[in-house]
Amino acid sequence: MKRAVVDPYKVKGEVDYNKLINEFGLEKIDNKILKKIEKHAGELHFMLRRKIFFAGRDLNWVLGEYEKGNKFFLYTGVGPSGPIHLGHLLVWYFTKWLQDKFDVDLYFQFTDEEKFLYRKDLSMEDVQKWLNENMLDVIAVGFNPDKTHFIIDTKHAGILYPEAIKVAKKITFSTIKASFGFNDSTNIGSIFYTSMQTVPSFLPSVLKKKKIPCLIPHAVDQDPHFRITRDILPKLGYYKPASIQCSFLPPLEGNLGKMSSSKSNKAILTTDSPEQVKKKINKYAFSGGQPTIEEHRKKGGNPDVDVSFQYLRYLFEEDDNKLKQIEEDYRSGKLLTGELKKYTIEKINNFLKQHQERRKKAEKLIDKFILKI
């Protein structure tokens, strides 16, 4: 099997998450951590029960600080370079659950300069258009506006840059090259960028003049950025950020890589109509079923590779018993691929209908979410 590539700028191949835990030096989320989360949250999110969020860093420590009354804040974000798809929502809806259950603040970073620097095909005007669109989707998730603070890198440069240069002074070019595969032709803005992404992980500590723990929910491909962050922050007198990391929602065509908005015909977007969702699932969603109905009834299907089933497992079927029944019926051949796809389409469309209704109202709320200093 060809070795998978997993870094902040590309995910290719079939990802072995156990190998990734060892390669990245992550801590697998065990029952001890799950019990601590459940103790304070009152329940376990289905993404934790199903090990979709499967690893992290310093989770025991950050939960221990919470128990002492030293509340953490949440930090996550997005680079506005295109429409929002289901893979983004996976992290954000889980982050909302954390915010609600632990009653904590969220600092949400929009890295508009990152996408301008890294993407040759994007103008700054394009990025600003996507910035506005992406903010609507983040607001539509339902975050608490009194506890959610949008940081826009170019807009908030006045508070970010003075802290970013302190970070930059501690990072060598050789570290950046080794972490991201940069070379002599990489533009200098891209080389500096990690310093900007580091700042929100300690910005509340700067603003409130006390050390506050940080927890970063993110997909595992972003870990290299935060490994550097964790190396630098103690040198500046701040806590290392903790993290909780998830696996990738598979693209429609199957288990290789992750969903991408740059392939919008093969990604389900938050703005897709019911007809578009139906067409994409029926046409592109990789099936674990057999070639014929007769063969499927006899041999059954494989939900482990079936994209429709995986979408239910990752996002759209919260009921564990219902999911288990679907899995058993599909493996036995009782449930056909077409029936599974039909059910998944209905679940996605019901979910998106509610998200889109909130999205329509979000334009008037943007200013309330933007961080004021």
C-alpha positions as CSV (number, residue, x, y, z in Angstrom):
1,M,0.0,0.0,0.0
2,K,1.3,3.4,-0.9
3,R,2.3,5.5,2.1
4,A,-0.3,8.1,3.0
5,V,0.6,11.8,3.0
6,V,-0.9,13.9,5.8
7,D,0.0,17.5,6.4
8,P,-1.8,20.8,6.6
9,Y,-1.7,21.3,2.9
10,K,-2.4,17.8,1.4
11,V,-4.0,14.5,2.5
12,K,-3.4,11.7,0.1
13,G,-3.7,7.9,0.3
14,E,-5.4,5.6,2.8
15,V,-4.7,6.9,6.2
16,D,-3.8,4.5,9.0
17,Y,-4.7,6.5,12.1
18,N,-2.9,4.2,14.5
19,K,0.3,4.7,12.6
20,L,-0.4,8.5,12.6
21,I,-0.7,8.4,16.4
22,N,2.8,7.0,16.6
23,E,4.3,9.2,13.8
24,F,2.9,12.4,15.2
25,G,3.4,11.4,18.8
26,L,-0.2,11.8,19.7
27,E,-2.0,10.5,22.8
28,K,-4.9,8.1,22.0
29,I,-8.1,9.0,23.7
30,D,-8.7,6.3,26.3
31,N,-11.5,5.4,28.6
32,K,-9.9,7.4,31.4
33,I,-10.2,10.6,29.3
34,L,-13.7,9.7,28.1
35,K,-14.9,9.3,31.7
36,K,-13.4,12.7,32.7
37,I,-15.2,14.4,29.7
38,E,-18.4,12.6,30.5
39,K,-18.1,13.6,34.2
40,H,-18.2,17.3,33.3
41,A,-20.3,17.2,30.1
42,G,-22.9,14.9,31.6
43,E,-22.7,12.7,28.4
44,L,-20.4,11.7,25.7
45,H,-20.8,13.2,22.2
46,F,-21.4,10.5,19.6
47,M,-18.2,11.5,17.8
48,L,-16.3,10.5,21.0
49,R,-18.2,7.3,21.5
50,R,-17.4,6.3,17.9
51,K,-13.8,7.4,18.2
52,I,-14.1,9.9,15.3
53,F,-12.3,12.3,17.7
54,F,-9.6,9.7,18.5
55,A,-6.4,11.4,19.8
56,G,-5.1,14.6,21.3
57,R,-2.4,16.2,23.3
58,D,-2.5,17.1,27.1
59,L,-6.2,16.3,27.4
60,N,-5.7,15.0,31.0
61,W,-3.9,18.2,31.9
62,V,-6.5,20.6,30.4
63,L,-9.4,18.7,32.0
64,G,-7.4,18.7,35.3
65,E,-7.1,22.5,35.1
66,Y,-10.8,22.7,34.4
67,E,-11.5,20.7,37.6
68,K,-9.4,23.2,39.5
69,G,-11.5,26.0,38.2
70,N,-9.0,27.2,35.6
71,K,-11.3,27.1,32.6
72,F,-9.8,26.5,29.2
73,F,-10.9,28.4,26.1
74,L,-11.4,26.8,22.7
75,Y,-9.6,27.8,19.5
76,T,-10.3,26.6,16.0
77,G,-10.6,28.2,12.6
78,V,-10.8,28.1,8.8
79,G,-8.9,29.4,5.8
80,P,-11.4,31.1,3.6
81,S,-10.7,29.8,0.2
82,G,-13.9,28.3,-1.0
83,P,-17.4,27.1,0.1
84,I,-17.9,25.2,3.3
85,H,-18.4,21.4,3.1
86,L,-19.4,18.7,5.5
87,G,-15.9,18.0,6.6
88,H,-15.6,21.5,8.1
89,L,-18.9,21.1,9.9
90,L,-17.7,17.9,11.5
91,V,-15.2,19.8,13.7
92,W,-17.4,22.9,14.2
93,Y,-20.5,21.1,15.5
94,F,-18.3,19.1,17.9
95,T,-16.7,22.4,19.0
96,K,-20.1,23.8,19.6
97,W,-20.9,20.8,21.9
98,L,-17.7,21.5,23.8
99,Q,-18.6,25.2,24.2
100,D,-22.1,24.4,25.4
101,K,-21.1,21.6,27.8
102,F,-18.1,23.3,29.4
103,D,-19.5,26.8,29.1
104,V,-16.3,28.2,27.6
105,D,-15.2,30.9,25.2
106,L,-14.3,30.2,21.6
107,Y,-11.7,32.1,19.6
108,F,-12.3,31.4,15.9
109,Q,-9.6,32.4,13.5
110,F,-10.2,33.2,9.8
111,T,-6.8,32.9,8.2
112,D,-7.5,35.1,5.2
113,E,-3.8,35.9,4.5
114,E,-2.9,32.2,4.6
115,K,-5.1,31.3,1.6
116,F,-3.9,34.3,-0.4
117,L,-0.3,33.4,0.2
118,Y,-0.6,29.7,-0.4
119,R,-3.0,29.7,-3.4
120,K,-1.8,31.1,-6.7
121,D,-5.3,31.0,-8.1
122,L,-6.8,33.2,-5.4
123,S,-6.8,37.0,-5.3
124,M,-7.3,38.9,-2.1
125,E,-10.7,39.9,-3.4
126,D,-11.6,36.2,-3.8
127,V,-10.5,35.5,-0.3
128,Q,-12.6,38.3,1.2
129,K,-15.7,37.1,-0.6
130,W,-15.2,33.6,0.8
131,L,-14.4,35.1,4.2
132,N,-17.9,36.6,4.4
133,E,-19.5,33.4,3.1
134,N,-17.6,31.3,5.6
135,M,-18.5,33.5,8.5
136,L,-22.2,32.8,7.7
137,D,-21.7,29.1,8.0
138,V,-19.8,29.4,11.3
139,I,-22.6,31.5,12.8
140,A,-25.1,29.0,11.5
141,V,-23.6,26.2,13.6
142,G,-25.2,28.0,16.6
143,F,-22.2,29.1,18.6
144,N,-23.0,31.3,21.6
145,P,-22.4,34.9,20.3
146,D,-21.5,36.2,23.8
147,K,-18.7,33.6,24.1
148,T,-17.5,33.4,20.5
149,H,-14.9,35.8,19.1
150,F,-14.0,35.9,15.4
151,I,-10.4,36.8,14.7
152,I,-9.7,37.8,11.1
153,D,-5.9,37.9,10.5
154,T,-5.8,41.0,8.2
155,K,-8.4,42.9,10.2
156,H,-6.9,42.0,13.6
157,A,-3.3,42.4,12.5
158,G,-2.8,45.2,15.0
159,I,-3.2,42.8,17.9
160,L,-1.9,39.6,16.2
161,Y,1.4,40.9,14.7
162,P,3.1,42.2,17.9
163,E,2.6,38.7,19.4
164,A,3.4,36.9,16.1
165,I,6.9,38.4,15.9
166,K,7.7,37.1,19.4
167,V,6.7,33.7,18.1
168,A,8.6,34.1,14.8
169,K,11.8,35.0,16.6
170,K,11.8,31.5,18.2
171,I,11.2,29.5,15.0
172,T,14.0,28.7,12.6
173,F,13.6,28.4,8.8
174,S,14.9,24.8,9.0
175,T,12.0,23.9,11.4
176,I,9.4,25.3,9.0
177,K,11.0,23.6,6.0
178,A,11.1,20.3,7.8
179,S,7.5,20.6,9.0
180,F,5.9,21.7,5.8
181,G,8.2,20.7,3.0
182,F,9.0,24.3,2.0
183,N,12.0,25.1,-0.2
184,D,13.9,28.1,-1.6
185,S,11.0,29.0,-4.0
186,T,8.4,29.2,-1.2
187,N,7.2,32.8,-0.7
188,I,8.3,34.5,2.6
189,G,4.7,35.2,3.6
190,S,4.0,31.4,3.8
191,I,7.2,30.9,5.8
192,F,6.0,33.4,8.4
193,Y,2.4,32.3,8.5
194,T,2.7,29.7,11.3
195,S,3.6,32.5,13.6
196,M,0.2,34.1,13.0
197,Q,-1.7,30.8,13.5
198,T,0.1,30.4,16.8
199,V,-1.2,33.6,18.3
200,P,-4.9,32.8,19.1
201,S,-3.7,29.9,21.3
202,F,-2.4,32.4,23.8
203,L,-4.1,35.7,22.8
204,P,-6.7,35.5,25.6
205,S,-3.8,35.1,28.1
206,V,-2.3,38.3,26.7
207,L,-5.7,40.2,26.7
208,K,-6.6,39.1,30.2
209,K,-3.1,39.2,31.6
210,K,-3.2,35.7,33.1
211,K,-2.2,32.3,31.9
212,I,-5.3,30.5,30.5
213,P,-5.3,26.9,29.2
214,C,-6.3,26.4,25.5
215,L,-8.0,23.4,23.8
216,I,-7.8,23.2,20.1
217,P,-10.4,20.9,18.3
218,H,-9.1,20.1,14.8
219,A,-8.6,17.5,12.1
220,V,-5.4,15.6,12.5
221,D,-3.7,17.1,9.4
222,Q,-3.3,20.4,11.2
223,D,-1.2,18.9,13.9
224,P,2.2,20.0,12.5
225,H,1.3,23.7,13.0
226,F,0.4,23.1,16.6
227,R,3.5,20.9,17.3
228,I,5.5,24.0,16.6
229,T,3.2,26.1,18.7
230,R,3.6,23.7,21.7
231,D,7.4,24.0,21.4
232,I,7.4,27.8,21.3
233,L,4.8,28.9,23.9
234,P,6.6,27.8,27.1
235,K,9.6,29.9,25.9
236,L,7.3,32.9,25.9
237,G,5.8,32.1,29.3
238,Y,2.5,30.5,28.3
239,Y,0.9,27.1,28.5
240,K,1.2,24.6,25.7
241,P,-2.2,24.3,24.0
242,A,-4.0,21.0,24.4
243,S,-5.7,19.5,21.4
244,I,-8.4,17.0,20.5
245,Q,-8.2,15.6,17.0
246,C,-10.5,13.9,14.6
247,S,-10.2,11.6,11.6
248,F,-11.3,12.8,8.1
249,L,-14.8,12.7,6.7
250,P,-14.1,10.7,3.5
251,P,-14.7,12.3,0.1
252,L,-17.7,11.0,-1.9
253,E,-15.5,8.8,-4.1
254,G,-14.2,6.8,-1.2
255,N,-11.9,6.4,1.8
256,L,-8.8,8.0,0.3
257,G,-7.9,11.5,1.5
258,K,-10.5,13.9,2.8
259,M,-13.4,16.0,1.4
260,S,-12.3,19.1,-0.3
261,S,-14.2,22.2,-1.4
262,S,-11.9,22.6,-4.4
263,K,-13.7,19.5,-5.8
264,S,-17.2,20.9,-5.2
265,N,-18.9,18.5,-7.6
266,K,-17.6,15.7,-5.3
267,A,-18.1,17.4,-2.0
268,I,-21.4,18.1,-0.3
269,L,-21.5,21.8,0.4
270,T,-23.6,23.6,3.1
271,T,-25.4,25.5,0.4
272,D,-26.3,22.5,-1.7
273,S,-30.0,22.1,-2.6
274,P,-31.8,18.8,-1.8
275,E,-31.6,17.9,-5.5
276,Q,-27.8,18.5,-5.5
277,V,-27.3,16.4,-2.5
278,K,-29.4,13.6,-4.0
279,K,-27.5,13.7,-7.3
280,K,-24.1,13.8,-5.6
281,I,-24.9,10.9,-3.3
282,N,-26.5,8.8,-6.0
283,K,-23.8,9.5,-8.6
284,Y,-20.6,9.7,-6.7
285,A,-20.9,8.2,-3.2
286,F,-18.7,5.0,-3.2
287,S,-20.8,1.9,-2.4
288,G,-19.9,-1.1,-0.3
289,G,-22.6,-3.1,-1.9
290,Q,-22.5,-5.9,-4.4
291,P,-22.8,-5.5,-8.2
292,T,-26.4,-7.0,-8.3
293,I,-29.3,-7.2,-5.9
294,E,-29.2,-11.0,-5.9
295,E,-25.5,-11.0,-4.9
296,H,-26.1,-8.3,-2.3
297,R,-28.9,-10.3,-0.7
298,K,-26.6,-13.3,-0.6
299,K,-23.3,-11.8,0.5
300,G,-24.3,-8.5,2.0
301,G,-22.5,-5.1,1.8
302,N,-19.4,-3.6,3.5
303,P,-20.4,-0.5,5.6
304,D,-16.7,0.1,6.4
305,V,-16.0,1.4,2.9
306,D,-19.5,2.6,2.1
307,V,-19.5,6.4,2.0
308,S,-23.3,6.7,2.7
309,F,-22.9,4.7,5.9
310,Q,-19.8,6.6,6.9
311,Y,-21.6,9.9,6.6
312,L,-24.3,8.5,8.9
313,R,-21.6,7.4,11.4
314,Y,-19.6,10.7,11.3
315,L,-22.4,13.2,11.3
316,F,-26.0,12.4,10.5
317,E,-27.1,9.5,12.7
318,E,-26.7,10.3,16.4
319,D,-28.7,7.3,17.6
320,D,-26.2,4.5,18.2
321,N,-28.8,1.8,18.2
322,K,-30.3,2.9,14.9
323,L,-26.8,3.1,13.4
324,K,-26.0,-0.5,14.6
325,Q,-29.2,-1.8,13.1
326,I,-28.4,-0.1,9.7
327,E,-24.9,-1.7,9.8
328,E,-26.3,-5.2,10.6
329,D,-28.9,-4.9,7.9
330,Y,-26.4,-3.8,5.3
331,R,-23.9,-6.5,6.2
332,S,-26.6,-9.2,6.1
333,G,-27.9,-8.0,2.7
334,K,-31.3,-7.1,4.1
335,L,-30.6,-3.4,3.4
336,L,-29.8,-2.5,-0.2
337,T,-27.3,0.2,-1.3
338,G,-30.1,2.2,-2.9
339,E,-32.1,2.1,0.3
340,L,-29.1,3.1,2.4
341,K,-28.4,6.0,0.0
342,K,-32.0,7.1,0.2
343,Y,-31.9,7.2,4.0
344,T,-28.6,9.1,4.0
345,I,-29.9,11.7,1.5
346,E,-32.9,12.3,3.8
347,K,-30.7,12.7,6.9
348,I,-28.3,15.1,5.1
349,N,-31.1,17.2,3.6
350,N,-32.9,17.5,7.0
351,F,-29.6,18.6,8.6
352,L,-28.8,21.1,5.8
353,K,-32.3,22.6,5.8
354,Q,-31.9,23.7,9.4
355,H,-28.3,24.9,8.9
356,Q,-29.4,26.9,5.8
357,E,-32.2,28.5,7.7
358,R,-29.8,29.7,10.4
359,R,-27.4,30.8,7.7
360,K,-29.9,33.1,6.1
361,K,-30.2,35.0,9.4
362,A,-26.4,35.1,10.0
363,E,-25.5,38.2,7.9
364,K,-27.1,40.5,10.5
365,L,-25.1,38.8,13.3
366,I,-21.5,39.0,11.9
367,D,-20.6,42.2,13.7
368,K,-21.6,40.7,17.0
369,F,-19.2,37.8,16.6
370,I,-16.1,39.9,15.5
371,L,-13.6,40.3,18.3
372,K,-13.6,43.8,19.7
373,I,-10.5,45.1,21.5
